[in-house]
Amino acid sequence: MPSGKRETERKGNPPVNTSPSPNSDEHANNTVVETANTINANLLTVVGTVENRQELMLVNSGSAVTLLRRDAYDSIDNPSPLNPSRRLLLAVNGTAINVLGVYEVRFRLGAAELGHLVHVVSNVSQRCLLSADFLSRHGCVLNFALGTLICGEAVVRFNQTLGTARFVSRLGGIVTDDADHQPQATTKKDGAVMSTSPRRTNPCWK
C-alpha cells in the first residue's frame, strides 16, 4: 500500500456514531415507556358473590375505595337506588373516575357474609374491586405465602390472573373530598395487611 494512503488513513477522523448512547436520557426514556407498555403483572383475584351473583373480584390494597362497575350493579336483581356521593375518585394517572353513586352491597367470600358501601362507577376495567377500605374494615389478611385472602374465619384462595402493569395502574384509586381536593390517607387496622409496594414477588401458589 502506498505510504500516502497510509498517512491519509492515520490522519482521518473515525466515523461518528449518531445513535443515542445507552446511558442517554433519550434512550432511558424510550426504555421506560416500552417497559410500561409491555410488562406483565400478577393480579390478585378471588371469586365471591355480590348480592348472590358470582363475581371475579380484584383485590387491590393500593386502591383506597371499593368499586363496583355499572354493569355489575345493573345485573343485581332489584338493587337499591344509588345514593349520591360528593367524593372525587382519581386513578393513579390523574384521570377522574366517573362515580354514579354509592350502594350498600352484601358480599360473600367463602363462609363470610360482609356488608360494605361501594362506589358504583362506569369507567374502570374490572367489574368488582376490593380495596383498602374493605380489607381494613373487615380485618382481612392477604397471605401471599399460601395464596389466600382471610376474612375472619373464611379463607378464599387467590386465582392466577395475568394482566399488565398499565391495567393495574388504571384501577389504582386515590380518594379526595370534593371540597378541598386533598388526598385522604387510608390507615392499617384490625390486622389487615395492605402493602402498596410494586416489587415483584414469586409466591409459592403461582
Beta strands, then each sheet from edge to edge (+ up, - down):
strand 1: 40-50
strand 2: 53-59
strand 3: 67-69
strand 4: 87-91
strand 5: 96-97
strand 6: 99-109
strand 7: 112-121
strand 8: 128-130
strand 9: 140-143
strand 10: 148-151
strand 11: 154-157
strand 12: 159-164
strand 13: 173-177
sheet 1: 12+ 1- 2+ 8+ 3- 7- 6+
sheet 2: 5+ 4- 13+
sheet 3: 9+ 10- 11+
end
